[in-house]
Amino acid sequence: MVQAVLVSRDSQAHLAPIVRKIGLSDIRVALARGYADFNETPTQLVFLGIIYPIVGFVAARAASGGALLPLLYPLVAGLSLMGPVAALGIYELSRRREQGLPTTWLNAFDVLRSPAIGSIAALGVLMVAIFVAWLFAAQAVYRATMGEMLPGSFWALLSAVLTTSAGWRLILWGHVVGLFFAFIILSLTVVSFPLLLDRNVGVQVAVRTSIRAVLHNPIPMTAWGIVVAVLLALGCLPLFVGLAVVMPVLGHATWHLYRQVVEA
């Protein structure tokens, strides 16, 4: 069973999917097509229904003080690490539109019936493990820079971070470590989840193909990572409302980026 998940039975013809070279213009094309898909099948209400309970719970628990408060920013920022998992249904919508099939937001749940659901779940578990590792790393950075101080409120934490040398070191090293984890997620997932939905090649082949896509296209993939980070940050600004649009658009765009990078 485990071997079937790692290398799918029907993956023998796709052991080495061909990875194309792309340019920065392909990033613009993917975003434009992603936005077009979003306009055809809006899903912002679904994402609002998912995002707000999660973010609201995290913010409420952290704002109450205690050991969780210093992890408020890593928790919210780390949600973007789980973006490829959250966008699975969005990939399915773009896949259906590409095939000319009738598509509504309910079809996002069709991913649960995918032949590759075992491989998708296994890769999802890996993403959760990386998310947990990020939280441990963020906590380690906090202790290394701020010590064992537990602020009594969010505003006390914000003041300590912005007005002390230890706080500035926390910002610097926290973002360095965060970039490292973001690069890992980008390398492992930029095309792996869409590839599994499209071909069911198994986790090993999907992940290797994703890494090859990054290595073959370092500048475009770096640009893609920057675009994702900037759009997610902008989506968070108006009380996270913008994420209800940003996340679906990025999900659709990721599918089209996969189509441009991996040869059919």
Residue, then its C-alpha position, 0 to 999 in steps of 0.5 A: m500500500v505504501q509503495a503504491v502511494l509513493v510510486s503509483r501503478d499507472s506511473q510507469a509511463h510517466l516516471a520522468p515528466i518533461v520539465r520545460k524552461i519558462g520565462l517571466s512572461d509565463i508567470r504573467v500568463a498563469l496569473a491572468r488565466g488564474y484570474a479568468d478561472f476565478n471569475e468564471t467560478p467564484t469561490q470567495l465565499v467558500f474561502l471566507g467560510i474556511i479562513y475566518p474560523i481558522v484565523g479567528f480561532v488562532a488570533a483569539r487563542a494567541a491574543s489571550g496571552g501565554a505561551l501561544l502569543p509569541l507564535l501568533y505571527p508564525l502561525v498566521a504566516g505559516l498558514s501560507l505554507m499550507g496553501p498548496v493543500a488548501a488549494l487542491g479543490i481549486y486545482e480541480l476546478s481549473r482542471r475541469r474547466e480545461q477539459g470543458l466540463p460543467t464546473t461549479w464551486l461544488n466540484a472542488f470536492d471532487v478531488l476527494r474522489s481522485p485516483a491519487i487521493g492516497s498520494i495527495a494525502a501522503l504529501g499533505v501529511l508531509m506539509v503538515a510536518i513541515f508546518v509543525a517544524w516551522l513552528f518549532a523553529a520559530q519558537a527557537v528563534y524567539r527564545a534565542t533572541m527574546g529569551e523566556m519573556l512571555p508578554g502579557s498582551f499583544w501590544a506588549l509583544l509588539s512594543a518589545v519587538l519593534t523598540t528593542s535590539a532583541g526584537w529587531r534580531l527576532i525580525l531578521w532571523g525569523h524572516v531568514v528562517g521563514l524564507f528557508f521553509a518557504f523555499i522548501i515548500l515551493s520546491l516540493t509543491v510548485v507542481s507536485f499536487p497538480l501533477l498528482l491530480d493530472r497523472n497520479v504518478g505517485v509522491q516520489v515522482a511528483v516531488r522530484t518533478s517539482i524540484r526539477a521544475v525549480l532547478h530548471n527555472p530558478i529565476p521564474m520560480t523565484a519570481w513566482g515565490i515573490v509574487v505569492a508572498v506579496l499577494l498573500a501579504l496584501g490579502c492579509l492586510p484588510l483583516f484577511v478578507g483579501l485572502a478569500v480572493v488571493m488564495p483562489v486566484l493563486g490556486h488557479a494560477t498554480w494549475h496553469l503554471y504547472r501546465q506551462v512547466v510540465e509537458a503534457 
